[in-house]
Amino acid sequence: MNKESNTEEIIVDVTEEEYKSDLARGLHEDEVMKAGRHKFRRGGFLTRHGITSDPAKIRISVDIDLDILNYFKERASHADSYKTEFNDILRELIETEKNVLSSAEIK
């Protein structure tokens, strides 16, 4: 199987021998690519189906007091969801602050 790749398009060439070999290994016709050239576009599936990805998350290192960390871990129902709690509370703080600033500008 020969693959050519750039950032926009991936081309996969499958030979007849590779196709027959996959079938001989017990794979079903629906599970293998037929012989020939196949072109794929990066993100094509998501674009065609109108699916947008979540905003990127950035990994950072932050020193947090132990009592604060324990508080969020106790609030969280899953092992990692305390991180989600952090995000939710910070997002809520940002929205509240925006609303306060907007109200002050109106006066």
N, CA, C and O atoms as a GROMACS GRO file, in nm:
protein
  428
    1MET      N    1   0.086  -0.117   0.000
    1MET     CA    2   0.000   0.000   0.000
    1MET      C    3   0.090   0.122   0.000
    1MET      O    4   0.172   0.140   0.090
    2ASN      N    5   0.075   0.204  -0.098
    2ASN     CA    6   0.155   0.325  -0.111
    2ASN      C    7   0.072   0.444  -0.067
    2ASN      O    8  -0.042   0.461  -0.111
    3LYS      N    9   0.130   0.528   0.023
    3LYS     CA   10   0.057   0.646   0.071
    3LYS      C   11   0.135   0.771   0.034
    3LYS      O   12   0.255   0.781   0.059
    4GLU      N   13   0.067   0.866  -0.025
    4GLU     CA   14   0.122   0.999  -0.047
    4GLU      C   15   0.045   1.092   0.045
    4GLU      O   16  -0.077   1.078   0.059
    5SER      N   17   0.115   1.186   0.107
    5SER     CA   18   0.044   1.268   0.203
    5SER      C   19   0.091   1.412   0.198
    5SER      O   20   0.210   1.440   0.182
    6ASN      N   21  -0.002   1.504   0.213
    6ASN     CA   22   0.028   1.643   0.242
    6ASN      C   23  -0.076   1.688   0.343
    6ASN      O   24  -0.153   1.606   0.392
    7THR      N   25  -0.081   1.815   0.374
    7THR     CA   26  -0.172   1.858   0.480
    7THR      C   27  -0.319   1.852   0.440
    7THR      O   28  -0.405   1.843   0.528
    8GLU      N   29  -0.350   1.856   0.312
    8GLU     CA   30  -0.489   1.860   0.269
    8GLU      C   31  -0.544   1.726   0.221
    8GLU      O   32  -0.661   1.696   0.243
    9GLU      N   33  -0.463   1.646   0.158
    9GLU     CA   34  -0.513   1.526   0.091
    9GLU      C   35  -0.421   1.407   0.118
    9GLU      O   36  -0.299   1.421   0.118
   10ILE      N   37  -0.481   1.291   0.139
   10ILE     CA   38  -0.406   1.167   0.155
   10ILE      C   39  -0.448   1.074   0.042
   10ILE      O   40  -0.567   1.051   0.021
   11ILE      N   41  -0.350   1.022  -0.030
   11ILE     CA   42  -0.378   0.930  -0.141
   11ILE      C   43  -0.323   0.794  -0.103
   11ILE      O   44  -0.206   0.781  -0.065
   12VAL      N   45  -0.408   0.692  -0.114
   12VAL     CA   46  -0.366   0.556  -0.083
   12VAL      C   47  -0.386   0.471  -0.208
   12VAL      O   48  -0.495   0.462  -0.263
   13ASP      N   49  -0.276   0.408  -0.253
   13ASP     CA   50  -0.282   0.318  -0.367
   13ASP      C   51  -0.285   0.175  -0.314
   13ASP      O   52  -0.196   0.135  -0.238
   14VAL      N   53  -0.386   0.099  -0.352
   14VAL     CA   54  -0.399  -0.040  -0.310
   14VAL      C   55  -0.388  -0.127  -0.434
   14VAL      O   56  -0.459  -0.107  -0.532
   15THR      N   57  -0.297  -0.223  -0.429
   15THR     CA   58  -0.281  -0.314  -0.543
   15THR      C   59  -0.384  -0.425  -0.536
   15THR      O   60  -0.444  -0.450  -0.431
   16GLU      N   61  -0.405  -0.492  -0.648
   16GLU     CA   62  -0.496  -0.606  -0.653
   16GLU      C   63  -0.448  -0.716  -0.558
   16GLU      O   64  -0.529  -0.782  -0.493
   17GLU      N   65  -0.317  -0.734  -0.550
   17GLU     CA   66  -0.260  -0.836  -0.461
   17GLU      C   67  -0.290  -0.804  -0.315
   17GLU      O   68  -0.324  -0.893  -0.237
   18GLU      N   69  -0.277  -0.677  -0.278
   18GLU     CA   70  -0.306  -0.637  -0.139
   18GLU      C   71  -0.453  -0.658  -0.107
   18GLU      O   72  -0.487  -0.704   0.002
   19TYR      N   73  -0.540  -0.625  -0.201
   19TYR     CA   74  -0.683  -0.644  -0.182
   19TYR      C   75  -0.715  -0.792  -0.161
   19TYR      O   76  -0.785  -0.828  -0.067
   20LYS      N   77  -0.662  -0.878  -0.249
   20LYS     CA   78  -0.687  -1.022  -0.238
   20LYS      C   79  -0.626  -1.080  -0.111
   20LYS      O   80  -0.684  -1.169  -0.049
   21SER      N   81  -0.510  -1.029  -0.072
   21SER     CA   82  -0.444  -1.076   0.050
   21SER      C   83  -0.529  -1.045   0.173
   21SER      O   84  -0.542  -1.129   0.262
   22ASP      N   85  -0.587  -0.926   0.178
   22ASP     CA   86  -0.674  -0.889   0.290
   22ASP      C   87  -0.796  -0.979   0.296
   22ASP      O   88  -0.836  -1.021   0.405
   23LEU      N   89  -0.855  -1.010   0.181
   23LEU     CA   90  -0.970  -1.100   0.178
   23LEU      C   91  -0.930  -1.240   0.222
   23LEU      O   92  -1.004  -1.307   0.294
   24ALA      N   93  -0.811  -1.286   0.179
   24ALA     CA   94  -0.763  -1.419   0.216
   24ALA      C   95  -0.738  -1.429   0.367
   24ALA      O   96  -0.747  -1.538   0.424
   25ARG      N   97  -0.706  -1.318   0.431
   25ARG     CA   98  -0.683  -1.318   0.576
   25ARG      C   99  -0.813  -1.322   0.654
   25ARG      O  100  -0.811  -1.327   0.777
   26GLY      N  101  -0.925  -1.322   0.584
   26GLY     CA  102  -1.054  -1.334   0.651
   26GLY      C  103  -1.130  -1.204   0.668
   26GLY      O  104  -1.236  -1.201   0.730
   27LEU      N  105  -1.076  -1.096   0.614
   27LEU     CA  106  -1.149  -0.968   0.624
   27LEU      C  107  -1.263  -0.967   0.524
   27LEU      O  108  -1.252  -1.023   0.415
   28HIS      N  109  -1.372  -0.904   0.560
   28HIS     CA  110  -1.489  -0.893   0.474
   28HIS      C  111  -1.466  -0.783   0.372
   28HIS      O  112  -1.388  -0.691   0.395
   29GLU      N  113  -1.534  -0.792   0.257
   29GLU     CA  114  -1.520  -0.691   0.151
   29GLU      C  115  -1.546  -0.549   0.202
   29GLU      O  116  -1.484  -0.454   0.154
   30ASP      N  117  -1.638  -0.536   0.298
   30ASP     CA  118  -1.670  -0.403   0.352
   30ASP      C  119  -1.560  -0.347   0.441
   30ASP      O  120  -1.562  -0.229   0.475
   31GLU      N  121  -1.465  -0.431   0.480
   31GLU     CA  122  -1.360  -0.389   0.573
   31GLU      C  123  -1.229  -0.352   0.506
   31GLU      O  124  -1.137  -0.304   0.572
   32VAL      N  125  -1.219  -0.374   0.375
   32VAL     CA  126  -1.093  -0.347   0.305
   32VAL      C  127  -1.118  -0.250   0.190
   32VAL      O  128  -1.229  -0.238   0.138
   33MET      N  129  -1.011  -0.181   0.152
   33MET     CA  130  -1.022  -0.093   0.036
   33MET      C  131  -0.999  -0.175  -0.090
   33MET      O  132  -0.907  -0.256  -0.097
   34LYS      N  133  -1.082  -0.154  -0.187
   34LYS     CA  134  -1.068  -0.223  -0.315
   34LYS      C  135  -0.941  -0.174  -0.384
   34LYS      O  136  -0.889  -0.066  -0.354
   35ALA      N  137  -0.893  -0.254  -0.478
   35ALA     CA  138  -0.773  -0.216  -0.553
   35ALA      C  139  -0.798  -0.085  -0.626
   35ALA      O  140  -0.906  -0.062  -0.680
   36GLY      N  141  -0.697   0.000  -0.628
   36GLY     CA  142  -0.707   0.128  -0.697
   36GLY      C  143  -0.654   0.240  -0.612
   36GLY      O  144  -0.592   0.217  -0.509
   37ARG      N  145  -0.677   0.362  -0.657
   37ARG     CA  146  -0.631   0.482  -0.588
   37ARG      C  147  -0.748   0.542  -0.511
   37ARG      O  148  -0.856   0.563  -0.566
   38HIS      N  149  -0.723   0.570  -0.384
   38HIS     CA  150  -0.825   0.627  -0.296
   38HIS      C  151  -0.774   0.761  -0.244
   38HIS      O  152  -0.662   0.770  -0.194
   39LYS      N  153  -0.857   0.865  -0.255
   39LYS     CA  154  -0.819   0.998  -0.209
   39LYS      C  155  -0.904   1.035  -0.087
   39LYS      O  156  -1.026   1.018  -0.087
   40PHE      N  157  -0.837   1.085   0.016
   40PHE     CA  158  -0.905   1.128   0.137
   40PHE      C  159  -0.862   1.271   0.167
   40PHE      O  160  -0.746   1.307   0.150
   41ARG      N  161  -0.957   1.351   0.213
   41ARG     CA  162  -0.926   1.489   0.253
   41ARG      C  163  -0.928   1.496   0.404
   41ARG      O  164  -1.019   1.443   0.468
   42ARG      N  165  -0.828   1.563   0.461
   42ARG     CA  166  -0.823   1.580   0.606
   42ARG      C  167  -0.944   1.661   0.651
   42ARG      O  168  -0.973   1.768   0.598
   43GLY      N  169  -1.014   1.608   0.750
   43GLY     CA  170  -1.131   1.677   0.802
   43GLY      C  171  -1.252   1.668   0.712
   43GLY      O  172  -1.354   1.730   0.739
   44GLY      N  173  -1.243   1.592   0.607
   44GLY     CA  174  -1.353   1.582   0.512
   44GLY      C  175  -1.481   1.528   0.572
   44GLY      O  176  -1.589   1.579   0.544
   45PHE      N  177  -1.470   1.424   0.654
   45PHE     CA  178  -1.588   1.365   0.717
   45PHE      C  179  -1.660   1.468   0.802
   45PHE      O  180  -1.781   1.486   0.792
   46LEU      N  181  -1.583   1.536   0.887
   46LEU     CA  182  -1.643   1.634   0.976
   46LEU      C  183  -1.707   1.748   0.898
   46LEU      O  184  -1.816   1.794   0.932
   47THR      N  185  -1.638   1.793   0.793
   47THR     CA  186  -1.690   1.902   0.711
   47THR      C  187  -1.819   1.861   0.641
   47THR      O  188  -1.917   1.936   0.641
   48ARG      N  189  -1.819   1.741   0.582
   48ARG     CA  190  -1.938   1.694   0.510
   48ARG      C  191  -2.059   1.679   0.601
   48ARG      O  192  -2.172   1.697   0.557
   49HIS      N  193  -2.035   1.645   0.727
   49HIS     CA  194  -2.146   1.619   0.819
   49HIS      C  195  -2.174   1.736   0.914
   49HIS      O  196  -2.252   1.723   1.008
   50GLY      N  197  -2.109   1.850   0.888
   50GLY     CA  198  -2.136   1.969   0.966
   50GLY      C  199  -2.097   1.958   1.112
   50GLY      O  200  -2.157   2.023   1.198
   51ILE      N  201  -1.997   1.878   1.141
   51ILE     CA  202  -1.953   1.859   1.279
   51ILE      C  203  -1.835   1.950   1.305
   51ILE      O  204  -1.737   1.951   1.231
   52THR      N  205  -1.846   2.026   1.412
   52THR     CA  206  -1.734   2.112   1.451
   52THR      C  207  -1.672   2.056   1.578
   52THR      O  208  -1.742   2.002   1.664
   53SER      N  209  -1.543   2.067   1.588
   53SER     CA  210  -1.474   2.015   1.706
   53SER      C  211  -1.479   2.116   1.820
   53SER      O  212  -1.500   2.235   1.798
   54ASP      N  213  -1.459   2.066   1.941
   54ASP     CA  214  -1.455   2.153   2.058
   54ASP      C  215  -1.332   2.243   2.048
   54ASP      O  216  -1.234   2.209   1.981
   55PRO      N  217  -1.338   2.357   2.114
   55PRO     CA  218  -1.220   2.443   2.115
   55PRO      C  219  -1.102   2.366   2.174
   55PRO      O  220  -1.118   2.280   2.260
   56ALA      N  221  -0.984   2.399   2.127
   56ALA     CA  222  -0.864   2.330   2.173
   56ALA      C  223  -0.842   2.354   2.321
   56ALA      O  224  -0.865   2.464   2.372
   57LYS      N  225  -0.799   2.250   2.387
   57LYS     CA  226  -0.762   2.261   2.528
   57LYS      C  227  -0.611   2.269   2.534
   57LYS      O  228  -0.541   2.201   2.459
   58ILE      N  229  -0.562   2.350   2.624
   58ILE     CA  230  -0.419   2.372   2.638
   58ILE      C  231  -0.376   2.317   2.774
   58ILE      O  232  -0.437   2.347   2.876
   59ARG      N  233  -0.270   2.238   2.773
   59ARG     CA  234  -0.216   2.184   2.898
   59ARG      C  235  -0.123   2.287   2.960
   59ARG      O  236  -0.030   2.336   2.896
   60ILE      N  237  -0.151   2.320   3.088
   60ILE     CA  238  -0.065   2.412   3.161
   60ILE      C  239  -0.034   2.352   3.298
   60ILE      O  240  -0.097   2.255   3.340
   61SER      N  241   0.061   2.410   3.364
   61SER     CA  242   0.094   2.369   3.500
   61SER      C  243   0.065   2.486   3.591
   61SER      O  244   0.116   2.596   3.571
   62VAL      N  245  -0.019   2.461   3.694
   62VAL     CA  246  -0.059   2.566   3.785
   62VAL      C  247  -0.046   2.514   3.927
   62VAL      O  248  -0.086   2.402   3.957
   63ASP      N  249   0.011   2.595   4.015
   63ASP     CA  250   0.017   2.559   4.156
   63ASP      C  251  -0.113   2.603   4.223
   63ASP      O  252  -0.150   2.721   4.218
   64ILE      N  253  -0.182   2.506   4.285
   64ILE     CA  254  -0.310   2.533   4.349
   64ILE      C  255  -0.302   2.485   4.493
   64ILE      O  256  -0.243   2.380   4.520
   65ASP      N  257  -0.359   2.561   4.584
   65ASP     CA  258  -0.360   2.519   4.724
   65ASP      C  259  -0.433   2.386   4.738
   65ASP      O  260  -0.531   2.360   4.669
   66LEU      N  261  -0.384   2.303   4.828
   66LEU     CA  262  -0.438   2.168   4.846
   66LEU      C  263  -0.586   2.170   4.883
   66LEU      O  264  -0.662   2.087   4.834
   67ASP      N  265  -0.627   2.262   4.968
   67ASP     CA  266  -0.768   2.265   5.007
   67ASP      C  267  -0.859   2.297   4.889
   67ASP      O  268  -0.971   2.246   4.882
   68ILE      N  269  -0.813   2.380   4.797
   68ILE     CA  270  -0.892   2.412   4.679
   68ILE      C  271  -0.901   2.291   4.587
   68ILE      O  272  -1.009   2.258   4.537
   69LEU      N  273  -0.789   2.224   4.565
   69LEU     CA  274  -0.789   2.103   4.483
   69LEU      C  275  -0.882   1.998   4.542
   69LEU      O  276  -0.961   1.937   4.470
   70ASN      N  277  -0.873   1.977   4.672
   70ASN     CA  278  -0.960   1.877   4.738
   70ASN      C  279  -1.107   1.914   4.725
   70ASN      O  280  -1.192   1.826   4.707
   71TYR      N  281  -1.138   2.042   4.736
   71TYR     CA  282  -1.276   2.088   4.720
   71TYR      C  283  -1.332   2.049   4.583
   71TYR      O  284  -1.442   1.995   4.574
   72PHE      N  285  -1.255   2.077   4.478
   72PHE     CA  286  -1.302   2.046   4.343
   72PHE      C  287  -1.307   1.895   4.319
   72PHE      O  288  -1.396   1.846   4.249
   73LYS      N  289  -1.214   1.822   4.375
   73LYS     CA  290  -1.217   1.676   4.360
   73LYS      C  291  -1.339   1.617   4.430
   73LYS      O  292  -1.399   1.522   4.379
   74GLU      N  293  -1.376   1.671   4.546
   74GLU     CA  294  -1.495   1.623   4.617
   74GLU      C  295  -1.622   1.656   4.540
   74GLU      O  296  -1.716   1.576   4.537
   75ARG      N  297  -1.626   1.773   4.477
   75ARG     CA  298  -1.742   1.813   4.396
   75ARG      C  299  -1.760   1.727   4.274
   75ARG      O  300  -1.872   1.702   4.229
   76ALA      N  301  -1.648   1.681   4.219
   76ALA     CA  302  -1.650   1.608   4.092
   76ALA      C  303  -1.702   1.466   4.113
   76ALA      O  304  -1.671   1.401   4.213
   77SER      N  305  -1.780   1.420   4.017
   77SER     CA  306  -1.834   1.285   4.027
   77SER      C  307  -1.741   1.181   3.964
   77SER      O  308  -1.753   1.062   3.995
   78HIS      N  309  -1.650   1.224   3.877
   78HIS     CA  310  -1.554   1.133   3.812
   78HIS      C  311  -1.413   1.173   3.850
   78HIS      O  312  -1.391   1.284   3.899
   79ALA      N  313  -1.318   1.084   3.827
   79ALA     CA  314  -1.179   1.108   3.868
   79ALA      C  315  -1.122   1.233   3.803
   79ALA      O  316  -1.057   1.312   3.872
   80ASP      N  317  -1.143   1.254   3.673
   80ASP     CA  318  -1.082   1.368   3.603
   80ASP      C  319  -1.175   1.488   3.591
   80ASP      O  320  -1.133   1.593   3.542
   81SER      N  321  -1.299   1.475   3.634
   81SER     CA  322  -1.393   1.584   3.606
   81SER      C  323  -1.368   1.708   3.692
   81SER      O  324  -1.429   1.812   3.668
   82TYR      N  325  -1.280   1.698   3.791
   82TYR     CA  326  -1.249   1.820   3.866
   82TYR      C  327  -1.186   1.924   3.775
   82TYR      O  328  -1.197   2.044   3.799
   83LYS      N  329  -1.119   1.878   3.669
   83LYS     CA  330  -1.062   1.972   3.572
   83LYS      C  331  -1.173   2.044   3.497
   83LYS      O  332  -1.163   2.163   3.467
   84THR      N  333  -1.278   1.971   3.467
   84THR     CA  334  -1.394   2.031   3.403
   84THR      C  335  -1.459   2.132   3.496
   84THR      O  336  -1.504   2.238   3.453
   85GLU      N  337  -1.463   2.097   3.626
   85GLU     CA  338  -1.517   2.190   3.726
   85GLU      C  339  -1.438   2.321   3.725
   85GLU      O  340  -1.497   2.429   3.728
   86PHE      N  341  -1.305   2.310   3.720
   86PHE     CA  342  -1.222   2.431   3.712
   86PHE      C  343  -1.264   2.516   3.592
   86PHE      O  344  -1.287   2.636   3.605
   87ASN      N  345  -1.273   2.451   3.476
   87ASN     CA  346  -1.310   2.524   3.354
   87ASN      C  347  -1.447   2.590   3.368
   87ASN      O  348  -1.464   2.706   3.334
   88ASP      N  349  -1.544   2.514   3.421
   88ASP     CA  350  -1.680   2.567   3.432
   88ASP      C  351  -1.685   2.688   3.525
   88ASP      O  352  -1.749   2.788   3.493
   89ILE      N  353  -1.618   2.678   3.639
   89ILE     CA  354  -1.618   2.789   3.734
   89ILE      C  355  -1.547   2.911   3.676
   89ILE      O  356  -1.594   3.024   3.691
   90LEU      N  357  -1.434   2.890   3.610
   90LEU     CA  358  -1.362   3.002   3.549
   90LEU      C  359  -1.444   3.066   3.438
   90LEU      O  360  -1.446   3.188   3.424
   91ARG      N  361  -1.511   2.984   3.357
   91ARG     CA  362  -1.595   3.036   3.250
   91ARG      C  363  -1.711   3.118   3.309
   91ARG      O  364  -1.745   3.224   3.257
   92GLU      N  365  -1.770   3.068   3.416
   92GLU     CA  366  -1.878   3.139   3.483
   92GLU      C  367  -1.829   3.274   3.538
   92GLU      O  368  -1.899   3.375   3.529
   93LEU      N  369  -1.710   3.274   3.595
   93LEU     CA  370  -1.650   3.398   3.647
   93LEU      C  371  -1.631   3.499   3.534
   93LEU      O  372  -1.659   3.618   3.551
   94ILE      N  373  -1.582   3.453   3.420
   94ILE     CA  374  -1.561   3.541   3.305
   94ILE      C  375  -1.693   3.602   3.259
   94ILE      O  376  -1.701   3.722   3.234
   95GLU      N  377  -1.797   3.519   3.248
   95GLU     CA  378  -1.928   3.569   3.204
   95GLU      C  379  -1.985   3.670   3.303
   95GLU      O  380  -2.042   3.772   3.264
   96THR      N  381  -1.970   3.640   3.432
   96THR     CA  382  -2.019   3.731   3.535
   96THR      C  383  -1.946   3.865   3.526
   96THR      O  384  -2.007   3.971   3.534
   97GLU      N  385  -1.815   3.856   3.509
   97GLU     CA  386  -1.736   3.979   3.498
   97GLU      C  387  -1.775   4.059   3.374
   97GLU      O  388  -1.784   4.182   3.380
   98LYS      N  389  -1.799   3.991   3.263
   98LYS     CA  390  -1.842   4.060   3.141
   98LYS      C  391  -1.975   4.131   3.164
   98LYS      O  392  -1.993   4.245   3.121
   99ASN      N  393  -2.067   4.063   3.230
   99ASN     CA  394  -2.198   4.121   3.257
   99ASN      C  395  -2.188   4.243   3.348
   99ASN      O  396  -2.256   4.344   3.327
  100VAL      N  397  -2.102   4.234   3.449
  100VAL     CA  398  -2.082   4.348   3.540
  100VAL      C  399  -2.025   4.466   3.463
  100VAL      O  400  -2.069   4.579   3.481
  101LEU      N  401  -1.924   4.440   3.378
  101LEU     CA  402  -1.863   4.548   3.300
  101LEU      C  403  -1.963   4.608   3.203
  101LEU      O  404  -1.966   4.730   3.186
  102SER      N  405  -2.047   4.525   3.140
  102SER     CA  406  -2.149   4.576   3.047
  102SER      C  407  -2.249   4.664   3.121
  102SER      O  408  -2.288   4.770   3.071
  103SER      N  409  -2.289   4.620   3.239
  103SER     CA  410  -2.385   4.699   3.318
  103SER      C  411  -2.325   4.832   3.359
  103SER      O  412  -2.395   4.934   3.359
  104ALA      N  413  -2.197   4.833   3.392
  104ALA     CA  414  -2.131   4.958   3.433
  104ALA      C  415  -2.119   5.053   3.316
  104ALA      O  416  -2.128   5.174   3.335
  105GLU      N  417  -2.101   5.003   3.195
  105GLU     CA  418  -2.090   5.088   3.077
  105GLU      C  419  -2.221   5.152   3.040
  105GLU      O  420  -2.224   5.263   2.986
  106ILE      N  421  -2.332   5.084   3.069
  106ILE     CA  422  -2.464   5.134   3.036
  106ILE      C  423  -2.498   5.256   3.121
  106ILE      O  424  -2.565   5.348   3.074
  107LYS      N  425  -2.453   5.257   3.246
  107LYS     CA  426  -2.486   5.367   3.338
  107LYS      C  427  -2.423   5.494   3.300
  107LYS      O  428  -2.443   5.595   3.368
   0.00000   0.00000   0.00000
